[in-house]
Amino acid sequence: MAALRGITLEGTKNLKLMTSGPGRLAEAFGITREQDNDKDLTNAKCDLYIADDGWRPEKIAITTRIGLTKAAELPLRYIIAGNKFVSGPRNLVQLDQ
């Protein structure tokens, strides 16, 4: 993952740079538009599959969108509250589970 991101893992600062944000996460996993668009991420036979492992976070938070202009003020960004690998500002509202 570090090699795909072009970073070294010396110290904890670079560890956060590994996957904070959707673009960095995709790069770390080698996910590209050319290769992976139109894949069914719910199909277990797909080589790129998102599975439910049963783990549930203690708190979910909602923030406004970042890094775009269309509907940026809408609360459409869901994150694990307190997760240090989340990019951008953390002005958020917490949801009780």
Protein Blocks (a to p, Z undefined) as FASTA:
>chain_A
ZZmnopafehjklmmmmmgcjklmmmmnopafklmgoiafkbmkbcbdcddehiacfbdc
ddddehiabhklpccbccdehiakbgcjfbdcdddZZ
